[in-house]
C-alpha cells in the first residue's frame, strides 16, 4: 500500500509541475487570442515573434528552475 502511495505521489508531483509550466503559457495565449483591437502590442511589426520569444523563454526558464530545485 505504501509503495502504491509513493508512486502516486511521484505522478502527482510531475503532473503539478507540468501544469505550473503550461498554465502561464495558456494565460498569455488566452489574452492575445481575444478578439480585441485595443491591445497596443498587436499593431507592432514584430509583436508575434516577440510573444513567441517571451513564451519560449518563460517555458525554458521554468524548466531550468524546476531542474535546479531537483523537482524534475
Secondary structure, DSSP 8 states (H G I E B T S, - for coil): -HHHHHHHHHHHHHHHHHHHHHHHHHHHHHHHTS--S--GGGGSTTHHHHHHHHHHHHHHHHHHHHHHTT--
